[in-house]
Amino acid sequence: MENIVVVGAGQAGAATVARLRALGFMGQITLIGEEHAPPYQRPPLSKAYLLGDIGVDRLYLRPESFYAESRIDLRLDTRVDAIDRADKVVIAGGQSVPYDALVLTTGSVPRRLPSDMGGDLAGAHVVRTLADVDAMAPGVVDGARALVIGGGYIGLEAAAVLRKRGMEVTLIEAAERILQRVAAPETSAYFRDLHRAHGVTLREGVGLTCLTGVDGRVTGAILSDLTEHPFDLAVIGIGITPATALAEAAGLEIENGIRTDAMGRTSDPSIYAAGDCASLPYRGGRIRLESVQNAIDQAEAVAANILGADTAYVPMPWFWSDQYDVKLQIAGLNTGYDRVVVRDGGAARSHWYFAGDTLLAVDAMNDPRGYMVGKRLIEAGRSPDPAAIADPVTDLKALLQA
Ligand code: FAD
């Protein structure tokens, strides 16, 4: 094994190359990314960076010198256009780059509004890249009116920041409730109340008919209830799709993401995938995870497997979101839950998802102890008595010893 090429210089790509060197791989490593910035963290884009609390330097995953010092050939502003699997080369910026092993860490692509719904208007923004947020920044003005389309985590975080920046914020969610795809009604209710308490006009079951504009710039929106409202800025947070086009064109198997086995190997044994773009086996089915935890852990597992570890990656999911003064921490995956146990400790609150007697996941709001205990129980495959969880007097830490 002499040449390892990694396509996509984001969270998973950076973790792959760093782990390859940490594991002692001495050959050639090429990390190719189409963005201008060296690998950076995305979570602050809808949090502290959008708020203006941190600068761009704090986003970078490693100092730029790391790549040269680690003999990693980092090629930025370079898109990989094709994979030639027969000759084992990728075509990037008109050049052929040979590989013995190839890792696809291409991430995901935000869903945009079609142009006939105003998606091309200036002032309509998605929040995926540093460039997206830098483009939005001049429109984030005290007293201006923002429409946030979509009540998932990114839409809710953006709404919280824009509100903190003094904007008048309306958030619409076409589904019956915010966070419907990812959380229980109890968690949706918690964040609905939080946003309303901070003055966001939050409307569920209301979609967008179209953005309206004058001279190519957003001036308002017509909603699905046929009401029309003036806005100066629109944030489009309607989800992402895995970036599979390159893999698909190369004939790799796709199944809601680039299909991998538990080792992270795609349908071509020389090609691996990790991060948002990869779909992996999980509990008899398949999942695709959109989180920093997964991007790092799966990428590190792939690096080890390329070097012969032959170890299955078993995700131990965790996630977080910051909105106003609330830190939400999530441990586990709630897929398949049939009941939610609420632990109401006043300011600290957690929602525990069970399937039968089995604990699947915990949403912890300003409750680091609930999160930590829940995470450790889930990772150990242990399930506490729901009645003990619901009783705020129970010492959660004692459950770990039980
Ligand atoms: P990315 O980090 O997206 O990197 C993929 C890279 O590949 C991109 O730079 C892309 O341009 C590049 N690329 C794609 N195709 C090509 C090509 N053909 N040639 C060259 N380059 C290519 N997760 C959490 O756990 N907690 C959070 O609080 C959280 N908040 C988030 C907030 C925002 C605003 C966003 C956008 C994401 C957030 N996430 C959060 C999700 C998390 O950031 C992603 O899951 C993670 O970045 C995935 O890493 P990745 O390497 O798979 O993809």
Residues whose N, C-alpha, C, O or C-beta is under 5 A from the ligand:
A	BS01	FAD	V7 G8 A9 G10 Q11 A12 G13 I32 G33 E34 E35 R42 P43 L45 S46 T78 R79 V80 T105 T106 G107 S108 V127 R128 A243 L246 A274 G275 D276 C277 E290 S291 V292 Q293 A295 W318 F319 W320 S321
